[in-house]
Amino acid sequence: MAASTNAKLGNPTIKVVSGMYSQHWNLERPPFESTLDPDFFFPSQTHQAALLKLRYLIENQKGAGVLVGATGAGKTFVARRLAHDLSQQAGPWLHLPFPQMSADDLLSDLAIRLAGESVMAGIPPHSLLPRSSALRLIEQSLDEHTRAGHHPVIIVDDAHLIDDPATLQTLELLLNFQQSPQRVFSLILLGDRLLLSRLSRLPRFEDRLGIRAMLHSLSPDETARYVRFRLEVAGARQTMFDAAALEEIALLSGGVPRRINRLADLALLVGYADGRQQLTASDVANVSEELAVVGVD
């Protein structure tokens, strides 16, 4: 039996059934989860352009690049799709999701990751390699990857959070290892616009960036196609949002994928609880209002 039409997002009943609306909407899997599944990658103009630039960076050995975009714009998803598309051409893929560490911590962490599991097994957890040892291990590992025909890719997520210039300078220092003509790897920094400001204070690093890419918000038309695309991937066989509802999602989300996901997901949840067969602009607006009330950003 469907829940009351007065169901609210804060209602415990709604939280219990949050994973159960797929059957009501005849979906094979949840369409709007924050997943990095390559199947759900929507090829918008801005995301395709960023993906193309990053492919160029790696395939043409351009060294380092930057991908900038607002929170929730899909930077990590683009990087994950890149790894999926180039899995046979590049690797290993080293993802550093927590860049707020000292320069020495960063070098030590990267050295251990780059060396692989065999080296990591012999190092106590949370240990810190001396700077000189870390640098030697990085150089040795890069040489071993080169001899094996590998192309390591180092991805630093949320790089705008690095507020210590010494840490950014350490990342620049890594590029010196590329001066050997045989030694190949790529460094990709992901972050919001603040990252560009931080890099502008390090002109030598900025000059060594092979590519710069920026993710923009989706247009209203792209937002509608994004919603329909994810629903189709999830197995949708019916139209769940009418045209006005899609316009409302575009307006309220600002075209930011993470916000689109949140609005669409919770609208489907409330629609399931209320026994609806299609969602309107009013349904989306009500969900947005409740998100604002409960303080979800």
N, C-alpha and C positions, 0 to 999 in steps of 0.2 A: 504494500500500500504506500502511495506517495506521501511525502511529508506535507505539512501544511504549506499553503501558498505564502504564509508569513514567515517562512523559514529564513533565518539569518545566518550569516557566515560564522558568527560566534557561537551558534547553537551546537552543543556537543553532538547532537544527532547528525548534523551535517558533517562534522569532523569524522565520525565513525564511517559514514558512507562515502567519504571523499574518493575512495578508490573503486567505487562500485558503479559509477555512471556509465562506464563503457557498454555494459549490456543494454541499458536503457536506450542509448543512442546507436546501438548496433555497431560498435567499434571493436576492432581487434586488439587495440592497445591504446593507452592514453596518448592523446595527440599534442598536449601542450606542457609536458613535463620539461624541466631544465636538463634535457639530455644532450649529450654530444654525439648521439648516434648519427653517422654520416647520412643515413637515409632521410633524416629530417632537415638536412641542409637545404635552405631555400636559395636558389641562385638569383638573388636580386642583383640589380645593376651594380650597386656599391660593393656587395660581398663578392661578386664575381671579379670585379676590378681588383680588389685587394688580393684575392686568391691568385689572380694572374700575375700580379707584381711579385708576390712571394715565391711563386713558382720560378719566375725569371731570376730572382735572387739566388735560388738554390741551383737551378740548372745551369746558370752561367757563372757560378762561383763568384758572386759579387760581395761576399763577406758578411756585412751586417745590414739589417733593415729594421724599420720601425713601423708598427701598425697601431694607429691611434683611433680611438672612438669613445663615445660616452659609455658609462656603465650600463651593461645590458645590451650593447649594440651587437655583440656577437664576435668579439675579437678571439676569444679562446676557441669558439666553434670554428672560425676560419682556420685557425692553427691546427685544430684536430682534423678538419677536412683536408688540409694540406698534407698532413702526415698520412692520411688514408690514401690520397691520390698518388703520393710519391713514395709509398712504402717499399717499392721495388728499386727505387733510384737513390734513396737517401736513408740514413740511419746510422747509429741509433738516434732516437729522438729523446732528448733530455728536457723535461718540463720542470722548471723551477717556479712553483706557485707562490712561494713566500720569500720575496726578495729583500725584505727588511731585515738584513743581517749585516754584520760588519764585513769589511772587505776581506779579512782573513777567513771569516766563517764561510763567506761565499766561495772563495777559492778552494777551501777544504771540501766543502760539500760538492762542488762541481768536480773536483779531482777524483773523489771517491765514486761519484756516479759515472763519470766518464771511463774509469778504469774497469768497472763492471763488478759483477757479483763475486768473482773469485777474490778480488782485492778487498771488497767490502766485508767478506766473511772473516778476514783476518784482522779487522779493525774494530775495536770496542765501540759499542753504540755511543753516539753523541760525542765521540772524540774529535779533537781538532788537530789537523795536521799543521806543522809549522809552515809558514808561508813558502820558504824555499823548497820544502818537500812537496808541497801541493803543486807548485809550479813545475817541478821536475816530473811529477806524476802525470800532470796534464800533458806536458810535452811528449813524454814517453807514450801515453795512451793515444794521443793524436797520431804519432808515428806508426803505432801498431794498427790503428784503424786505416791509415793510408795504405800500408802494405797489404791489408786485407781487402782493399778496394772499397772501403766504407766512406760515407760522407756524413759525419755527425751533424746534428742540428740541435742547437741549444736555444730553448724558448724561455724567456723570462717574463712571467705573467705579472701584471700589476706593477710594472717597472716605474710608474709614476710615484709609487710609494717610497722609492729610494731617495731619501732626503740627504744622505751623506755623499758629498761629491767624491769622496775616496772610493766608495763602492762602485759608482759609475766609472771612475777612472780605472778601476780594476777590470771592469768589463771591457773597456777600451784596450787595456793591456793585453787581453786575450787575443785581440786582433793581430798583435805582433807575431803570434805563432803562425800566422798565415803567410809570413814573409818567405818562408821556405816554399819554393814553387810546387813541390809535390804534396804539401800538407794542405788538406782541404777540410773546412767545416763552415757552418753558417751560424750566425747569431741573430736572433729575432727578439726584439723588445716589444711587448704589448703594454699599452697603458692609455690613460685619458690625455687630454690636451696639456695637462701639467707636465707630462713627460717631455714635450717639445720645449717647454720653457727651461726645464732642467738641463736638457741637452744643449740648448743655446748658450749656456754658460761654459760649455766644454767644446769650443769650436773645433779642436782637433778631432774629437770623437764625431761630432756632427758632420765634418767633412768626409769622414770615412764611411758614412752610411751609403750603402749601394742603392737602396730604395726607401721611399717614404710613402705610406699608404694611409688613407683615412676612411673610416666607415661613417656614412651618413645615415640619418633616419630614413625609413621607408616612406614612400609617397602613399597617399590614401589608396591609390589603385594597387600598389605593391602590397600594402597591408592586407587588403581584401584577398589578393592572390596568395599571400603568405598563409592566411588562416585556412583558405580552401585547400592549399597544398598540404598542410600538415594534417588536416582532416582526411584527405584522400590517402596519404601514406598510412594513416591509422586505420584505414578500411571503411571510411564513411561511404554510405550509399544514399544519403539524403541530405537536403539542405538544412542545416541547423541554425544558421544565422541569416536573417533576411538582409536585404541590401542596406536598409537603414541601420541595422545592428552593426554591420561591417563598417559603415561610415562612422558610427559612434566609437567603435574600437579604435579606428584610426585617429580620431580627434582626441580621445582621452589618453591614448598611449603615446601620442607624439611620434608614432612610427618606430618606437624602440622595441625590438623583438622580445626582450624579457618582459616588458610591460604588456605587450600584446598577449604573450603566453599566459600571464597571470590573469588578465581580464577574461580571456576566452575560456580558460580552464574553470574559473570560479563561476562564470555564467553558465557553463554546461552543468556544473555541479548543482547550482540552484535550480536550473531548469529541470534536471532529473528529480530533485527533491519535490518540485512543484508539479511534476507530471506533465511538463510541457513537451510539445513536439517541434516547436521552432521558437527561436529567441528573437526579440525585437530590440530596438534602440533603447526603449525604456528599461528592459531587463539589464542591459549592459550598464546603463547609467546608474541603476540601483546598486549593482555590484560595485561599481566604482565609488559610490558614496559610502558604502559600508567599509570598503578598503580604507578610505580616508578616515573614517570614524575609529577603526581599530588600529590605525597608525601603520599600515603596511606601505612601505615606500615604493 
